[in-house]
């Protein structure tokens, strides 16, 4: 969770934002099981909503607010994490995928390169 929190803070998304906890939890779900990204509404938004006892549409809206903040504060960092150019603000599901994939890639051992 610390890696997720650190990344969110680098975009100016702090605990002051209502969507901070929803975004953090949703990203952690994606990190635990990447296949959840294939059914993001059911496997991530609804599961997050159940955890926080709210509606899944509120979860998606709060994550969308966090994405907007990230795009406003540091779009270059977001593009770097994505690994491809972003021409517009990503959707909530794209943001979750970008951040979770970045964390997974950056925390996996690098393949051994033989001389």
C-alpha positions in Angstrom: 0.0 0.0 0.0 2.9 2.4 0.6 3.9 2.3 -3.0 0.4 3.2 -4.1 0.1 6.0 -1.6 3.5 7.4 -2.6 2.4 7.4 -6.3 -0.9 9.0 -5.5 0.9 11.7 -3.5 3.2 12.4 -6.4 0.1 13.5 -8.4 -1.1 15.7 -5.5 -3.8 13.2 -4.6 -3.7 13.2 -0.8 -6.0 11.9 1.9 -7.9 15.2 1.6 -9.5 13.9 -1.5 -12.6 11.8 -1.0 -11.5 9.5 -3.7 -8.0 8.8 -2.2 -9.0 5.7 -0.3 -11.2 4.4 -3.1 -8.4 4.9 -5.6 -5.8 3.3 -3.4 -8.0 0.3 -2.6 -9.0 -0.2 -6.3 -5.3 -0.1 -7.4 -4.4 -2.6 -4.7 -7.2 -5.0 -5.9 -5.7 -4.8 -9.5 -2.2 -5.4 -8.1 -3.4 -8.5 -6.2 -5.0 -10.0 -9.3 -4.5 -8.3 -12.7 -7.4 -10.4 -14.2 -9.8 -8.1 -12.3 -9.0 -5.4 -14.9 -11.0 -7.5 -17.4 -14.2 -6.9 -15.5 -13.4 -3.7 -13.8 -16.9 -2.7 -12.8 -17.7 -6.0 -11.2 -14.3 -7.0 -9.9 -12.9 -3.6 -8.8 -15.6 -0.9 -8.5 -18.2 -3.1 -6.9 -15.7 -4.8 -4.6 -14.4 -1.4 -3.5 -18.0 -0.1 -3.0 -18.8 -3.1 -0.9 -15.7 -2.5 1.2 -16.5 1.1 1.8 -20.3 0.6 2.0 -21.2 2.8 -0.9 -22.5 2.6 -4.4 -20.1 1.5 -7.2 -20.9 4.6 -9.2 -19.7 6.8 -6.3 -16.4 4.8 -6.4 -16.0 5.4 -10.1 -16.8 9.1 -9.7 -14.3 9.5 -6.9 -11.6 7.8 -8.8 -12.4 10.0 -11.8 -11.9 13.0 -9.6 -8.5 11.6 -8.5 -7.6 11.0 -12.2 -8.5 14.6 -13.1 -6.2 15.8 -10.3 -3.3 13.5 -11.5 -3.7 14.7 -15.1 -3.7 18.4 -14.0 -0.7 18.1 -11.6 1.7 15.9 -13.5 0.6 14.6 -16.9 4.2 13.9 -17.9 4.7 11.5 -15.0 1.5 9.7 -15.9 2.6 9.3 -19.5 6.0 8.0 -18.3 4.3 5.4 -16.0 1.9 4.4 -18.8 4.9 3.7 -21.1 3.1 5.4 -24.1 1.9 8.9 -24.9 -1.5 9.9 -23.5 -3.2 12.5 -25.6 -6.0 13.1 -23.1 -6.9 12.4 -19.5 -7.2 8.6 -19.0 -10.4 7.1 -17.8 -10.7 5.7 -14.3 -10.1 2.2 -15.5 -7.1 3.2 -17.6 -5.6 5.0 -14.6 -6.0 2.0 -12.4 -4.4 -0.2 -15.1 -1.5 2.3 -15.6 -0.7 2.6 -11.9 -1.1 -1.0 -11.0 1.0 -2.2 -14.0 3.7 0.4 -13.2 3.9 -0.9 -9.6 4.0 -4.5 -10.7 6.7 -3.8 -13.3 8.8 -1.7 -11.0 8.7 -4.2 -8.1 9.5 -7.4 -10.1 13.0 -8.6 -10.2 14.7 -7.7 -13.5 15.5 -10.6 -15.8 19.1 -11.7 -15.7 21.0 -10.5 -18.7 23.8 -12.8 -19.7 27.1 -11.3 -20.9 
